Structures are given as C-alpha cells and as structure tokens.
Amino acid sequence: MKVYGLSVGPLQENTYLLVGEHGRGAIVDPGDEPERILAEVHRVGLRPEAILLTHAHFDHVGAVAPLVEALDLPVYLHPGDLTLYQNAAQSAARWGLSIPQPPEPVLPLAEGQQLDFGLGLAVLFLPGHAPGHVGFYSPGHLVSGDVLFRGGIGRYDLPGSDPQALFASLQKLTRLPPQTVVYPGHGPLTTLTEEMAHNPYLAG
C-alpha cells in the first residue's frame, strides 16, 4: 500500500489517498479543497472505491459532498459519529467557515471490520476525540485520524469527547507493532516507536 497525503483547508487537515494493487484504493478524510484532492487522485493513478472517515468533525468531511458527486463513491463512517456528520455544516458555520453538507446514507464501520478495496485494511475503534472515531490499519501503516499526533493527541474537550475513552484508545495503539508508521489527521508523519519514546501521553 502506498499512502499520499495532502494538507487541506484552514485547519490544515490531512487527507490521505491509499493506493493498493492495480491502483485500487480509497480516500480517507477528505476535509477540504476537493479540486486538489481530485487532481492528486489522477496524478497518483488512484481508482478510489470508497471514502473512509476516521470521524465526522467538519474539518475532516468538508470535501465529501463534491467528491461523492464527482466520483460516485460510498462513504463509510462509524455510527457513533453520525450525529456529528449530520451537523457538520452547522458546526463549520460556528467557526465562521462554510462546507457543503456531506451526503447520506453512509455505510457503517465497526471494530475488527475488514475492508478490501485492494488495501487489506482493518478498522480499529478508537473513541475519545469523537464518539465514533476509528483508525485504519494495515501491517506497517495506521491512519490515526485525530487520536494520535506527532508529540501530542487529539482534543478531548469537544462536545462528544471522552478523555477516559481517548486514553484507553491510546493504550490500544501501543499494542500495535512499534515500527508502524502513523498518518495523523494533522501534522507530520510519525511512528509508534517515536511516540512511545517521546510523546508525553504515551511515553513510559
């Protein structure tokens, strides 16, 4: 699997293109700038089969509607985040931003679910930053959304956040192979080895 990242929108959210065998794959967390995302899809030769969402905060779903319209893709989301998803445009407006309301229906994600799309992904349920937050894992790769960043973690003071659940999710991640590369929702790439050594929320 090859992973291509774009930092999009005013909150510099990371959208990822996951490219597997024969160009099959998926778009993860298309947060904004759909034209840039589409251009990158064509540049890397991705034939996307789905949009996968780690969670439904507005900065992660702002380009879902135009990409569904352009590419006719199904959208996958954990049911725990459906209310956030349904209120995404309204949430963006509270920040003085405008996004097109992402479309329904969405297909459900669950812990342990296996996703093909030429990628061999497993769904990890990682609540805390958002009630239905998930990660996408394949050996050597973890798309962590806003649970884990390089040197930090996601906020847990937002509506629907749960600090105890977040810290349990972080402990779950420490049981993955340490050489796993982490692709976070904001900021640069990292590894679990690096975070377990230096991230104050995981170290020790």
Secondary structure as GFF3:
##gff-version 3
##sequence-region A 1 204
A	DSSP	beta_strand	2	8	.	.	.	ID=ss1
A	DSSP	beta_strand	13	19	.	.	.	ID=ss2
A	DSSP	three_ten_helix	21	23	.	.	.	ID=ss3
A	DSSP	beta_strand	24	28	.	.	.	ID=ss4
A	DSSP	alpha_helix	34	44	.	.	.	ID=ss5
A	DSSP	beta_strand	47	52	.	.	.	ID=ss6
A	DSSP	alpha_helix	58	61	.	.	.	ID=ss7
A	DSSP	alpha_helix	64	71	.	.	.	ID=ss8
A	DSSP	beta_strand	75	77	.	.	.	ID=ss9
A	DSSP	three_ten_helix	79	81	.	.	.	ID=ss10
A	DSSP	alpha_helix	82	86	.	.	.	ID=ss11
A	DSSP	alpha_helix	88	94	.	.	.	ID=ss12
A	DSSP	beta_strand	107	108	.	.	.	ID=ss13
A	DSSP	beta_strand	114	115	.	.	.	ID=ss14
A	DSSP	beta_strand	121	125	.	.	.	ID=ss15
A	DSSP	beta_strand	134	138	.	.	.	ID=ss16
A	DSSP	beta_strand	141	145	.	.	.	ID=ss17
A	DSSP	beta_strand	148	149	.	.	.	ID=ss18
A	DSSP	beta_strand	152	153	.	.	.	ID=ss19
A	DSSP	alpha_helix	163	173	.	.	.	ID=ss20
A	DSSP	beta_strand	181	184	.	.	.	ID=ss21
A	DSSP	beta_strand	190	191	.	.	.	ID=ss22
A	DSSP	alpha_helix	192	198	.	.	.	ID=ss23
###
